[in-house]
Amino acid sequence: MLYYLNINITSRVRHPLNNRHKLSPNSPSYNKNSRRMSTRTNRSVIGVCQMSVTNDKLANLTSGISLIEKAASLGAGMVFLPEAFDYIAENAEEKAALSEDINGDTLRGYRDIATRLGVWLSLGGFHERLATGGVSCTHLVVNTEGRTEAIYRKSHLFDVDIPGGLSIAESESTVRGDRIADPVATPAGRLGLGICYDLRFPEFSLLLRRRGAEILSYPSAFTVKTGAAHWESLLRARAIETQCYVVAAAQTGRHNAGRASFGGALVADPWGEVVCRCRDGVGVAVCEVDLGFMERVRRNMPVMGHRRDDLYSLVDETLNL
């Protein structure tokens, strides 16, 4: 298992809007006890994880906990896990059989580690067994006391059938979510929740920004082909157009004979620069979220204020906008 302290590897590229630099463990701003903090600050350290799960739930849980422990040891106050961090099944029947409700053993294990280490967790893409029947792909945010702060159920399902190529019908085994969750206050900032395929719909991220998001999370399990073509471009585009940090934990490698994932877990800042990323294999990258920088980007280039709502608009059913 590999770990990456990506916060002090290369010199910072100078931004046109701000001369800032990477956080270093030798910097006065670096606080290894920051994970103990339960209140928001302008700067915080987060960890983004890259996993390679199978249908062995216990092994996957052990791997996830190990990554969280490493991120916490590097100063992360919030740690992000990918879609399907609990398991990837070999077929629809196994997917349903392995699912749990949100009070099951898997999430109990993650709540316990959040409490023990004093970290917040973004658990994106849990296979939730619904009381009404079926399985949803559910993104939860858990605080340092193990309590659930937010829940979002994946609303865009990946149904693709390319002749002679990729064929996936997520809707055949997953119940589609019917609402966008409001951004949740975390020590790193106001976090908007998405999952994987949601990344391809810019209106989704723009609505989260309109509701006050400062960070967008897209835990994912992109296919190898679509990941190589679009993954980083989509993440950086969402960061640029919303002027938010974008955190994308990812699955990587082969899960079973019929399924493999691209990897490429990363964090992009509101200027669209990748500030940390995981390399090949299982690992965690750690970097800083600087909300002061985000505010300067938004102030110096106020694109949301320049939107022409007289010509086009976003319809937000929740806010009646």
URJO-V541433 format. One record per residue. N is the residue number from 1. RES is the residue in one small letter. PHI is phi in whole degrees, -180 to 180 (NA if undefined). PSI is psi as a letter, one per 40 degrees, with the letter a starting at -180 (999 if undefined). NEAR is the number of other ideal C-beta (glycine too) atoms within 10 Angstrom. Layout:
BEGIN
n = (N:N)
res = (RES:RES)
phi = (PHI:PHI)
psi = (PSI:PSI)
near = (NEAR:NEAR)
END
This chain:
BEGIN
n = (1:2:3:4:5:6:7:8:9:10:11:12:13:14:15:16:17:18:19:20:21:22:23:24:25:26:27:28:29:30:31:32:33:34:35:36:37:38:39:40:41:42:43:44:45:46:47:48:49:50:51:52:53:54:55:56:57:58:59:60:61:62:63:64:65:66:67:68:69:70:71:72:73:74:75:76:77:78:79:80:81:82:83:84:85:86:87:88:89:90:91:92:93:94:95:96:97:98:99:100:101:102:103:104:105:106:107:108:109:110:111:112:113:114:115:116:117:118:119:120:121:122:123:124:125:126:127:128:129:130:131:132:133:134:135:136:137:138:139:140:141:142:143:144:145:146:147:148:149:150:151:152:153:154:155:156:157:158:159:160:161:162:163:164:165:166:167:168:169:170:171:172:173:174:175:176:177:178:179:180:181:182:183:184:185:186:187:188:189:190:191:192:193:194:195:196:197:198:199:200:201:202:203:204:205:206:207:208:209:210:211:212:213:214:215:216:217:218:219:220:221:222:223:224:225:226:227:228:229:230:231:232:233:234:235:236:237:238:239:240:241:242:243:244:245:246:247:248:249:250:251:252:253:254:255:256:257:258:259:260:261:262:263:264:265:266:267:268:269:270:271:272:273:274:275:276:277:278:279:280:281:282:283:284:285:286:287:288:289:290:291:292:293:294:295:296:297:298:299:300:301:302:303:304:305:306:307:308:309:310:311:312:313:314:315:316:317:318:319:320:321)
res = (m:l:y:y:l:n:i:n:i:t:s:r:v:r:h:p:l:n:n:r:h:k:l:s:p:n:s:p:s:y:n:k:n:s:r:r:m:s:t:r:t:n:r:s:v:i:g:v:c:q:m:s:v:t:n:d:k:l:a:n:l:t:s:g:i:s:l:i:e:k:a:a:s:l:g:a:g:m:v:f:l:p:e:a:f:d:y:i:a:e:n:a:e:e:k:a:a:l:s:e:d:i:n:g:d:t:l:r:g:y:r:d:i:a:t:r:l:g:v:w:l:s:l:g:g:f:h:e:r:l:a:t:g:g:v:s:c:t:h:l:v:v:n:t:e:g:r:t:e:a:i:y:r:k:s:h:l:f:d:v:d:i:p:g:g:l:s:i:a:e:s:e:s:t:v:r:g:d:r:i:a:d:p:v:a:t:p:a:g:r:l:g:l:g:i:c:y:d:l:r:f:p:e:f:s:l:l:l:r:r:r:g:a:e:i:l:s:y:p:s:a:f:t:v:k:t:g:a:a:h:w:e:s:l:l:r:a:r:a:i:e:t:q:c:y:v:v:a:a:a:q:t:g:r:h:n:a:g:r:a:s:f:g:g:a:l:v:a:d:p:w:g:e:v:v:c:r:c:r:d:g:v:g:v:a:v:c:e:v:d:l:g:f:m:e:r:v:r:r:n:m:p:v:m:g:h:r:r:d:d:l:y:s:l:v:d:e:t:l:n:l)
phi = (NA:-110:-128:-126:-94:-84:-93:-152:-97:-130:-69:-74:-73:-74:-84:-61:-94:-168:-98:-126:-140:-67:-75:-119:-59:-92:-79:-61:-80:-84:-129:-66:-97:-61:-64:-76:-74:-112:-115:-72:-131:-70:-124:-151:-108:-126:-121:-117:-106:-125:-120:-140:-88:-130:-91:-92:-65:-67:-63:-65:-63:-61:-64:-62:-63:-60:-66:-64:-61:-67:-60:-64:-66:-93:102:-70:-95:-144:-126:-112:-107:-83:-56:60:-63:-80:-178:-125:-84:-89:-160:-65:-65:-67:-57:-70:-66:-84:-67:-137:-82:-75:-106:-79:-64:-63:-69:-62:-62:-74:-63:-63:-70:-62:-69:-64:-94:70:-120:-89:-129:-104:-111:-101:92:-76:-80:-91:-80:-84:-64:-84:104:88:-128:-111:-98:-118:-105:-116:-114:-117:-91:-70:-100:82:-87:-79:-96:-159:-137:-135:-110:-49:-102:-108:-104:-85:-115:-137:-138:-98:-52:75:-141:-68:-141:-137:-129:-61:-67:-73:-131:-132:-84:-74:-71:-123:-155:-97:-74:-64:-55:-109:-74:-131:-61:-85:141:-79:-104:-96:-105:-134:-147:46:-61:-56:-58:-80:-118:-62:-61:-60:-70:-66:-67:-63:-62:-63:-84:111:-65:-115:-132:-116:-116:-125:-62:-144:-141:-64:-67:-62:-67:-71:-65:-63:-83:-130:-51:-67:-61:-66:-63:-69:-64:-62:-65:-67:-74:-98:56:-116:-69:-122:-113:-132:-72:-147:-88:-142:79:-90:-97:-163:-62:-109:-145:-141:-123:-75:89:80:-55:-158:-126:-113:-92:-66:-94:91:-85:-78:-96:-160:-154:-88:-85:-65:90:-74:179:-141:-112:-123:-154:-100:-103:-117:-70:-64:-63:-58:-65:-68:-59:-67:-70:-79:-136:-80:-64:-66:-76:-95:-63:-96:-67:-77:-107:-156:-157:-96:-100:-111:-64:-72:-94:56:-103)
psi = (h:i:i:h:g:e:e:f:d:i:i:h:h:h:i:d:e:h:g:i:i:i:h:i:e:e:i:d:e:h:h:e:e:d:e:e:h:e:i:i:i:d:h:i:h:i:h:h:i:h:i:g:i:a:e:g:d:d:d:d:d:d:d:d:d:d:d:d:d:d:d:d:d:e:e:h:e:h:h:h:i:i:i:f:d:d:i:h:i:e:i:d:d:d:d:d:d:e:i:i:i:e:e:a:d:d:d:d:d:d:d:d:d:d:d:d:e:f:i:i:h:h:g:h:f:h:g:h:h:i:d:e:i:i:h:i:h:h:h:i:h:h:a:e:e:e:i:h:d:i:h:h:h:h:d:h:i:g:h:h:g:h:h:e:b:h:h:h:g:d:e:d:e:h:h:h:i:e:i:h:i:i:i:h:h:i:d:e:a:h:h:h:h:i:h:b:d:d:d:e:g:d:d:d:d:d:d:d:d:d:e:e:i:d:h:h:h:g:h:i:g:i:i:d:d:d:d:d:d:e:c:d:d:d:d:d:d:d:d:d:d:e:f:i:i:h:h:g:i:i:i:i:a:h:d:a:d:e:h:i:i:d:a:f:h:i:h:i:i:e:e:e:h:h:d:i:i:i:a:i:a:h:a:h:i:h:i:i:h:g:d:d:d:d:d:d:d:d:d:d:g:g:d:d:e:e:i:g:e:e:d:i:i:h:h:h:d:d:e:f:999)
near = (11:12:18:22:16:24:20:17:10:7:8:13:12:10:16:8:15:13:8:17:12:17:23:13:12:7:14:6:13:17:17:13:9:23:26:14:17:13:6:14:16:13:17:24:25:31:33:32:28:29:29:21:26:17:17:12:18:11:12:20:21:12:20:25:16:16:25:24:16:21:28:26:14:22:22:29:27:32:29:32:32:31:29:26:29:24:24:25:21:15:12:13:10:15:18:16:12:18:21:18:11:17:8:16:10:22:23:13:17:23:21:12:20:23:15:14:21:17:25:26:28:28:27:30:25:30:25:24:18:14:7:6:8:14:21:21:28:23:28:22:24:22:21:20:11:16:11:14:15:19:18:24:21:25:18:17:20:20:12:13:9:9:6:5:8:13:10:16:13:16:11:9:19:21:18:14:20:7:11:19:20:17:22:21:16:25:23:28:25:19:27:29:28:28:27:26:23:25:23:14:14:14:10:19:24:18:21:27:22:17:17:12:24:25:30:26:29:30:32:29:29:27:17:17:13:17:21:12:13:15:23:17:9:21:23:18:17:27:26:19:15:25:21:28:27:27:28:33:31:29:31:26:17:12:21:13:7:8:17:19:25:22:27:22:30:24:28:24:25:26:21:17:14:20:21:25:21:26:14:11:13:21:23:31:28:26:27:27:27:21:19:12:20:20:14:17:22:19:10:10:16:11:13:13:7:7:14:7:8:6:6:7:10:15:9:14:9:11:11:6:12)
END
